[in-house]
């Protein structure tokens, strides 16, 4: 009887662990400002180092936050480089107050 109880408990804990692993998703937050790309501790005027960091993280989603004054070309450059190297969901939005200004 104890064996069945231990087996049930093991199965229950395994299901919880698997559900936690499958349900969690990583999101990388990228800030694209008028003069710089930022993610974690990477800050660069070029898109490539920021894309390298996102690819290294292998997130399920990438959220891009940009300033309304950020040139569209900067955002497009990041998106094109990222899509060429990593197929992931991308979301985006604008800062209410640009942190660079």
N, C-alpha and C positions, 0 to 999 in steps of 0.2 A: 504494500500500500504506500509506503514511504517512497518507493522508487517511482510510482506513478505521479505522486505529488511533486517530486523533484523534476520529473520529466515535463509535467504541465508547466511548472514555473520556468523551466529553461526555454520551453517553446514560447511562452508568453513574453519573456524578456527578449528573446531573439526577434519576435515580431515587432516589439517596440523599437529595438535598435534599428532594424531594417526600415521601419516606417520613418524614423527620424532621419536616416541617411537619404532616403528617397524623397522625403518631403522638403529637405533643406535645399535652398538655392542660393548661389553666390551672385551678388550684383557688384560690378565694378563701377564706381562713380568717377567720371572723367569731367574735369572742368576745362572748357575751352574758352579762354579769355581773349581779348583783342590782340595780345602780344605773346601769350604763352599757353601751352597745354599742360595740365596738371592731373596726376593720378598718384595717390599715395605719396611717396617721397620723390617722385620723378616730376621735374619741372623743366620744360624745354620749349624754345621757340619753334621747334620742328615737330611734326606729327609722329615721325617714326619712333623716337624713344618712348612716347606715350603708348603707341600701338604695341611696341615690344613688351611693355609692362602689362598691358591687358592680356596679350597672348600668353605671357608667363603665368598669369593668374588663372587662366582658363575659366572665366566666369560663365554662368548660365545666361546672364543678362548684362548689358552695358547701359548705364544711364548717363547721358551727356547733358551737362548743364552749361549753358552758354550765356553770355551777355548779349543784350539786344544790339550792342555796337560791334560785336564780333563779326568780322567779314564772313560771308557765306562760304567763301572759298576755303577758309580754315576748317570749317565744320565738314564740308564736302571732302576735303583732303583726308581728314581723319577717318571718315566713314568709308571711303574707297579703300584706303590702306587696310583698315580693320576687316572689311568684308573679304578682301583678297586673302587674308591669312587666317581668319577665324569666323566660322559660321555661328552666330549667336544672335539673340534677340536684342534689339537696340531701341531704347526709349530716350526721350529728351524733353528738355524744358528750358525756360529762361530764368535767370536770377531776377528777383525783384529789384535788388540793388547790386550792381556789378561790383564784386570784391576788388577789382583792379582800379576802379575810378575813385 
